[in-house]
Amino acid sequence: MPADLILTGGTVRTLDRVSSAARRVAEAVAVRDGRIVAVGSAEEIAGLRGPATEVVDLDGRTVLPGVHDGHMHLAMWAANRPEYSIDLSRATSVQEVVDAVARRIAERPQGSWVKGHGWYEARVRDLDGRWPTRQELDAVSPSHPVVLVHFSEHAVWANSLALAAAGITAATPDPEGGTILRDADGEPAGYLVESAGDLMLTALPQPTRAEADAAVGAAMQQLLDLGFTSVTDPMVGPGLLRQYARMHNAGGLPLRVGVLLHWAGLGLPNNADEIERALGFSGMVTGLGDHVLRIAGAKLFADGIPPLRTSWTSRPYGEGCHGSLLTDGETDEARLAELTGMVEKLHRARLQVQVHATGDRACDAAFDAFAAAHLKDPWPDARHALIHANLLSPQTARRMAEHGYCANTNALIKWSVADALPATYGDERAGYSSPMRSLIDAGLHVADTSDAPVSDPDWRQGVECLVLREARGSGRVSGPEERVSREEALRAWTIEAAYQEHTDHLKGTIEPGKLADLVVLEEDPLTIDEHQLHALTVAATYVGGVHRGGPGL
């Protein structure tokens, strides 16, 4: 039978696991009914040409498997695009932040909310070790509630009107797993950490259904133009799942979306009873859905993040603290018991569990919970995963690899914060942080991801960061021994993300039988100057053999 589509006359890099290096390179690929039917030389594939076949001359371009961001908050990133939220990622002073807020206020009706995101205390240099205050925003926002989300999404800076609208007062207690910073009089200072931030975010006006769908649709098109064909959204509650399902049923999901169900943590009760209650009404299992929208698993939070000193570590931060687990409980033992119980309940329900764990103690605790659940109820192909895994040790990584478990790292975040990490961790741990080489050498499946909107979802920059490990600001190399090869980096954004999602039999490499999700590049990422990987040019993106993004050929 003839092919529907043939891409020929270029370099096809299959990135599959089993072929020799020579056989991982071809000249052409043929597609029929949305799947790859053949990969080979131009001459071999020409035999599949028929009268109705669309033949695309690659003219020396490179074809890769479609890119898969295995951990990006799709709807959240959509809501943080410039038309909806002020980008503060480059702000270097409080005054720059305040000026940006003032400019946005001048464009908005009186009383409307103003949102921003991306500020980072290590870049806002005049904070000088203190946290920002509501008064600094009040000076330019007497009539507009203002909410500015930390680059990590784990903290919020708000003005007095926003605090009042959210009902946050001196009498408001700190929620479980969060802190409301207070001034000398006990009043909210305007800075809310971890789950306390959700007290504010839940007060934000919600978009209409049409507005939400339009934002996600525009965001997906931007991703397609960058070469993405799949994403995994790691915090999907019932409302967002309904939105994705509605869009899918209307033909409005042009790329593939895997979801991690999110029922506990960061603004929600973070305990085993909450998980049991949710499971009692859901009936969800990993793999439910189709090739466009499917349930990948569920997400839990073990600890916080290093810049806020909420990451649970064995060695203390400079201030002497170690962080802690964020699960409910008054002691480490109680919090560990909750984490173990939560993992066990999800595991028994046959939902893959992905746990946000940044500190080494949190990583160890999450793995111990995975292993305990498996011992009670074996599930050989669970593929449980650690999210971030900043300080995951090689020893624990090897134990995880024995079970087929995974980690997903964030080279883009490491790139952004590398210059500030020595002040957080010390030089040794700062270099080791996000230890891609060590984890791969331990035999672990490792996907690299953007965690957008924490970082911009640009896989090209992510690949460059994995290869070079150079800091965004200074260009200093952070942990040169943790560099990986270009092919390993590309696999981290393709087949390893698919493995993590239990879909590596469907996508992630260019092989016959797999979905025809492909990205065509003007340059070859394996031969271009490594400092130019971030500038790779996307010519076309195909999802199921249909041109969905990029200018086309």
C-alpha positions in Angstrom: 0.0 0.0 0.0 1.3 3.5 -0.8 2.2 6.0 1.9 0.2 9.1 2.6 3.3 11.1 3.3 7.0 10.7 2.6 9.7 12.9 4.0 12.9 12.3 2.0 16.3 13.7 1.1 17.5 14.6 4.6 18.9 13.2 7.8 16.4 11.1 9.9 17.6 10.5 13.4 15.5 7.8 14.9 16.9 7.9 18.5 15.8 4.3 19.1 17.5 2.2 21.7 18.3 -1.0 19.8 19.9 0.0 16.6 23.6 0.6 16.1 24.7 4.3 15.8 24.9 3.9 12.0 21.4 2.5 11.7 20.0 5.3 13.9 20.4 7.5 10.9 18.3 7.3 7.7 17.4 9.4 4.7 13.6 9.1 4.6 10.5 8.2 6.5 7.1 7.1 5.2 3.7 7.6 6.9 0.3 5.9 6.4 -2.8 6.4 8.5 -1.0 8.5 11.1 1.7 6.0 11.7 5.3 5.4 10.5 5.4 2.5 8.1 9.0 2.6 7.0 12.3 4.2 7.7 15.3 3.9 5.4 17.2 5.2 2.4 15.6 7.5 -0.1 15.6 4.7 -2.7 13.9 2.3 -0.3 11.2 4.7 0.7 10.5 5.8 -2.9 9.0 2.4 -3.5 6.1 3.4 -1.2 5.2 6.4 -3.3 1.7 6.4 -4.9 -0.4 8.8 -7.0 -1.8 10.4 -3.9 1.3 10.4 -1.7 2.5 13.8 -0.5 6.3 13.8 -1.0 8.2 16.4 1.0 11.8 17.1 -0.1 13.8 17.7 3.1 16.6 19.3 1.1 19.2 18.2 3.7 17.1 19.1 6.8 17.0 16.9 9.9 14.0 14.9 11.2 13.7 14.0 14.9 10.9 12.3 16.9 8.3 14.9 18.0 9.4 16.5 21.2 7.7 15.6 24.5 7.8 17.9 27.5 7.2 15.3 30.3 6.4 17.9 33.0 4.8 21.2 32.0 1.8 22.9 33.5 0.0 23.5 30.2 -3.0 25.5 31.3 -1.0 27.4 34.0 1.6 28.3 31.4 -1.2 29.4 29.0 -2.5 31.7 31.7 1.0 33.2 32.3 1.6 34.2 28.7 2.4 38.0 28.3 -1.2 39.0 27.5 -2.4 37.7 30.8 0.5 38.1 33.2 3.6 40.4 33.6 6.8 38.6 32.9 9.2 39.6 35.7 11.9 37.0 35.0 14.5 39.6 34.1 13.7 42.0 36.9 16.9 42.9 38.9 15.5 45.3 41.4 12.3 46.0 43.4 11.9 49.2 41.5 11.9 47.3 38.2 9.1 45.1 39.5 7.1 48.1 40.8 7.5 50.0 37.6 6.3 47.0 35.6 3.2 46.7 37.8 2.6 50.4 37.4 2.7 50.1 33.6 0.2 47.3 33.6 -2.1 49.1 36.0 -2.2 52.1 33.6 -3.7 49.8 31.0 -6.3 48.1 33.2 -9.7 49.3 34.5 -9.8 50.4 38.1 -10.4 47.6 40.5 -9.2 44.8 38.1 -6.6 42.3 39.2 -3.0 42.5 38.0 -1.0 39.4 37.9 2.7 38.9 37.3 5.1 35.9 37.5 8.8 34.9 37.3 10.5 37.2 39.9 13.3 35.5 41.8 14.9 37.0 44.9 18.4 36.0 43.8 18.0 38.3 40.7 16.2 41.1 42.5 19.4 42.1 44.1 18.3 44.9 46.3 16.1 42.5 48.3 19.5 41.6 49.9 18.3 38.6 51.9 14.9 40.0 52.9 11.5 39.1 51.5 9.4 41.6 49.6 6.5 43.5 51.3 3.0 44.5 50.4 3.8 48.2 51.0 6.2 48.2 48.1 3.4 47.3 45.7 0.8 49.4 47.5 2.6 52.6 46.5 1.5 52.1 42.9 -1.7 50.1 43.3 -4.2 51.8 45.5 -7.1 50.5 43.4 -5.9 47.2 41.9 -5.3 43.9 43.7 -1.8 42.7 42.7 -0.5 39.1 42.8 3.1 38.3 41.7 4.0 34.6 41.6 7.5 33.5 42.4 9.4 31.9 39.5 9.0 28.5 41.2 5.3 28.9 41.7 5.9 28.1 45.3 5.5 31.6 46.7 3.4 34.7 46.1 4.0 38.4 46.7 0.8 40.4 47.1 -0.4 43.9 47.8 -2.8 44.9 50.6 -5.9 44.9 48.4 -5.2 41.3 47.2 -4.6 40.1 50.8 -7.9 41.7 51.8 -9.8 40.2 48.8 -8.5 36.8 49.8 -9.5 37.3 53.4 -5.9 37.0 54.7 -5.6 38.9 57.9 -3.5 38.8 61.1 -6.0 36.2 62.4 -5.5 33.9 59.5 -3.5 30.8 60.7 -0.7 29.4 58.6 -2.1 26.5 56.6 -0.5 23.0 56.8 2.6 23.1 54.7 2.8 26.8 54.3 3.8 30.1 55.9 2.2 33.6 55.9 5.1 36.0 56.6 4.1 38.6 59.1 5.4 42.1 60.1 6.3 43.2 63.6 2.6 43.8 64.4 1.6 40.4 63.3 -0.1 41.6 60.1 0.5 39.7 56.8 3.7 41.2 55.2 2.6 40.4 51.7 4.7 37.3 51.1 3.2 33.8 51.3 5.2 30.6 51.0 4.2 27.1 49.7 0.5 26.2 50.5 -0.1 29.7 51.9 0.2 31.0 48.4 -2.8 29.0 47.4 -4.9 31.1 49.8 -4.2 34.0 47.5 -4.3 32.2 44.1 -7.8 30.7 44.8 -9.1 34.3 45.2 -8.0 35.3 41.6 -10.9 35.8 39.2 -11.4 32.7 37.0 -11.6 33.0 33.2 -14.7 32.1 31.4 -14.8 28.7 29.6 -14.2 30.4 26.2 -11.3 32.4 27.6 -9.7 29.4 29.2 -10.0 27.3 26.0 -8.7 30.1 23.8 -5.7 30.5 26.1 -4.8 26.8 26.1 -5.4 26.6 22.3 -3.0 29.5 21.7 -0.4 28.0 24.0 -0.6 24.6 22.2 0.0 26.3 18.9 3.1 28.0 20.2 4.3 24.6 21.4 3.7 23.0 18.0 5.6 25.8 16.4 8.5 24.9 18.7 8.4 21.2 17.7 6.4 19.8 20.6 4.0 17.0 19.8 3.2 15.8 23.4 3.1 17.3 26.9 2.4 15.8 30.3 0.5 18.2 32.6 1.4 17.3 36.2 -1.3 19.0 38.2 -4.7 18.3 36.8 -7.7 18.6 39.0 -11.3 17.7 38.0 -12.0 21.1 36.5 -9.0 21.1 34.2 -9.5 17.5 33.2 -13.0 18.4 32.2 -11.6 21.3 30.1 -9.1 19.1 28.3 -11.8 16.5 27.7 -14.2 19.2 26.3 -11.5 20.5 24.0 -10.6 17.0 22.8 -14.2 16.1 22.1 -14.5 19.3 20.0 -11.3 18.4 18.1 -9.4 21.1 19.9 -6.3 19.2 21.2 -3.8 19.4 18.3 -1.0 17.8 20.4 -1.1 14.9 22.8 -1.7 15.5 26.4 -1.0 13.2 29.3 -2.3 14.2 32.7 -1.2 13.6 36.3 -4.2 13.8 38.6 -3.6 16.1 41.5 -5.7 15.7 44.6 -3.4 16.5 47.5 -0.8 19.1 48.4 -0.1 22.8 47.8 -3.4 24.2 49.0 -5.1 20.9 49.5 -4.9 18.5 52.4 -1.7 16.5 51.9 -2.4 13.1 53.5 -3.5 9.6 52.8 -7.1 10.1 53.8 -7.5 12.7 51.1 -6.1 10.3 48.5 -8.4 7.6 49.7 -11.4 9.9 49.5 -10.5 11.0 45.9 -9.9 7.4 44.8 -13.3 6.4 46.1 -14.9 8.7 43.5 -12.6 8.6 40.5 -12.1 5.1 39.1 -9.1 6.4 37.2 -6.1 4.2 36.3 -2.9 4.8 34.4 -3.5 4.4 30.6 -7.2 5.4 30.6 -7.9 7.5 27.5 -6.7 7.5 24.0 -3.6 8.6 22.0 -4.5 12.2 22.3 -5.7 12.5 26.0 -4.8 10.0 28.6 -4.3 9.5 32.3 -0.6 9.1 33.0 -0.8 8.9 36.8 -1.0 11.1 39.8 1.2 13.7 41.4 2.2 14.1 45.1 4.3 16.7 46.9 7.0 15.4 49.2 9.0 18.6 49.9 9.4 22.2 48.6 12.2 23.9 46.7 15.8 24.9 47.5 15.6 28.7 47.2 12.8 28.8 49.8 14.8 26.3 52.1 11.7 24.0 52.0 13.6 21.2 50.2 14.3 18.4 52.7 18.0 17.8 52.9 20.4 15.7 55.0 23.0 18.6 55.1 21.8 21.9 56.5 21.4 25.1 54.6 23.6 28.0 55.6 20.9 29.1 58.1 21.1 25.7 59.8 17.7 24.4 58.7 17.1 21.2 56.7 13.6 21.9 55.2 11.0 19.2 55.7 8.4 17.0 54.1 5.2 19.0 53.2 2.9 16.1 53.9 0.6 16.6 56.9 2.0 15.8 60.4 3.8 17.4 63.3 6.9 15.3 63.2 9.2 13.8 60.5 7.9 10.4 61.4 4.3 11.4 61.0 5.0 13.1 57.7 6.9 10.1 56.4 3.9 7.9 57.3 1.5 10.1 55.4 3.8 10.0 52.3 4.1 6.2 52.5 0.3 5.8 52.9 -0.4 8.2 50.0 1.9 6.3 47.6 0.5 2.9 48.7 -3.1 3.9 48.0 -2.3 5.3 44.5 -0.1 2.3 43.7 -2.9 -0.1 44.7 -5.3 1.8 42.4 -2.8 1.3 39.6 -2.0 4.9 39.2 1.6 5.7 38.5 2.9 8.0 41.2 5.1 10.9 40.5 6.4 12.7 43.5 7.9 16.2 43.7 11.1 15.6 45.6 14.1 18.0 45.5 16.2 17.3 48.6 18.1 14.1 49.0 16.1 13.1 52.1 12.8 13.7 50.2 14.1 11.6 47.2 15.1 8.8 49.5 11.7 8.9 51.3 9.8 8.8 48.0 11.7 5.9 46.8 11.3 4.0 50.1 7.5 4.6 49.7 7.6 3.3 46.1 9.5 0.2 47.2 7.2 -0.4 50.2 4.1 -0.2 48.0 5.6 -2.7 45.5 6.6 -5.1 48.2 3.0 -5.3 49.5 1.4 -5.3 46.0 3.9 -6.0 43.1 3.4 -3.9 40.0 6.5 -4.6 37.8 5.7 -1.9 35.3 4.6 1.0 37.6 7.3 3.3 36.4 6.9 5.6 39.5 8.9 8.8 39.1 10.7 11.5 41.1 10.0 15.0 39.9 13.0 17.4 39.9 15.3 14.9 41.8 17.7 17.8 42.4 19.9 15.9 44.9 19.0 12.3 44.1 22.0 10.2 45.1 23.6 7.7 42.7 23.0 5.0 45.3 19.2 5.6 45.4 19.2 6.1 41.6 20.6 2.6 41.2 17.9 1.2 43.5 15.3 3.0 41.5 16.7 1.7 38.2 16.3 -1.9 39.5 12.5 -1.3 39.6 12.3 0.5 36.3 11.5 3.8 38.0 12.2 7.2 36.5 13.2 10.8 37.2 12.4 13.9 35.4 14.9 16.7 35.7 14.9 20.4 34.8 18.0 21.6 33.0 16.3 24.9 32.2 15.7 25.7 35.9 19.3 24.7 36.7 20.5 27.1 33.9 18.4 29.9 35.4 19.4 29.5 39.1 22.9 28.0 38.8 24.6 31.3 39.8 22.5 31.5 43.0 22.8 27.8 44.1 26.2 28.0 45.8 24.7 30.5 48.3 21.9 27.9 48.9 23.7 24.6 48.9 27.4 25.3 48.9 29.7 24.8 45.9 29.8 21.0 46.0 26.1 20.4 46.1 25.4 23.3 43.7 27.5 21.6 41.0 26.0 18.2 41.6 22.4 19.6 41.6 20.4 18.1 38.7 22.9 15.2 38.3 21.9 14.0 34.8 25.2 12.1 34.1 25.1 10.3 37.4 21.5 9.3 37.0 21.9 8.0 33.5 25.1 6.1 34.6 23.1 4.5 37.4 20.8 3.0 34.8 17.8 5.3 35.6 15.3 6.4 33.0 15.6 10.2 33.0 13.4 12.7 31.1 14.3 16.4 31.0 11.4 18.8 31.2 10.6 22.5 31.4 8.2 22.7 34.4 6.7 25.6 32.5 5.8 28.2 33.6 8.7 27.9 36.0 10.9 28.1 32.9 10.0 28.8 29.3 9.2 25.5 27.5 12.1 25.6 25.0 13.5 22.1 24.5 16.4 23.5 22.4 17.7 25.6 25.3 17.1 22.6 27.5 19.2 20.3 25.3 22.0 22.9 25.2 21.9 23.2 29.0 22.2 19.4 29.4 25.2 19.4 27.1 27.0 22.4 28.5 25.7 23.0 32.0 26.5 26.7 31.7 24.8 29.2 34.0 22.4 31.7 32.3 23.8 34.8 33.9 27.6 34.2 34.2 28.2 31.4 31.7 30.0 29.6 34.5 30.0 25.8 34.2 28.1 24.2 37.1 29.0 20.6 37.5 30.9 19.8 34.3 31.1 16.1 35.3 27.3 15.9 35.0 27.3 16.9 31.3 25.7 14.4 28.8 26.0 13.8 25.1 23.8 15.5 22.6 22.0 12.2 21.7 21.4 11.5 25.4 20.0 15.0 25.8 17.7 14.6 22.8 16.4 11.3 24.1 15.6 13.0 27.4 13.1 15.2 25.5 11.7 12.4 23.4 11.8 8.6 24.2 12.5 9.0 27.9 9.5 11.3 28.4 7.4 8.6 26.5 8.8 5.9 28.7 7.8 7.8 31.8 4.3 8.1 30.4 4.0 4.4 29.5 3.8 5.4 25.9 7.2 4.5 24.6 5.6 1.8 22.4 3.7 4.5 20.6 6.1 7.5 20.3 9.4 8.9 21.2 11.5 7.3 18.4 11.1 7.1 14.6 10.3 3.4 14.1 7.7 1.5 12.0 4.4 1.1 13.8 4.8 4.2 16.0 2.7 7.4 15.7 4.0 9.8 13.0 5.0 12.6 15.5 7.9 14.3 13.9 9.8 17.6 13.9 11.8 18.8 11.0 14.8 21.1 11.7 16.8 23.3 9.4 20.0 22.2 11.2 21.3 18.9 12.6 21.5 19.0 16.4 24.2 16.4 16.4 26.6 18.4 14.2 25.7 22.1 14.9 28.0 24.1 17.2 26.9 23.1 20.7 26.6 26.8 21.7 24.0 27.1 18.9 21.7 24.3 20.0 19.3 26.9 21.5 19.0 28.5 18.1 17.9 25.4 16.2 15.2 26.3 13.6 11.9 24.4 13.5 10.8 24.0 9.9 7.7 21.8 10.5 6.0 19.8 13.2 3.8 16.8 12.3 1.4 15.1 14.7 0.1 11.8 13.4 1.5 12.7 10.0 -0.4 16.0 9.8 1.4 19.3 9.6 0.5 21.2 12.7 3.3 23.7 13.4 6.2 25.5 12.0 6.2 27.3 8.7 6.2 24.1 6.6 8.3 22.9 3.7 
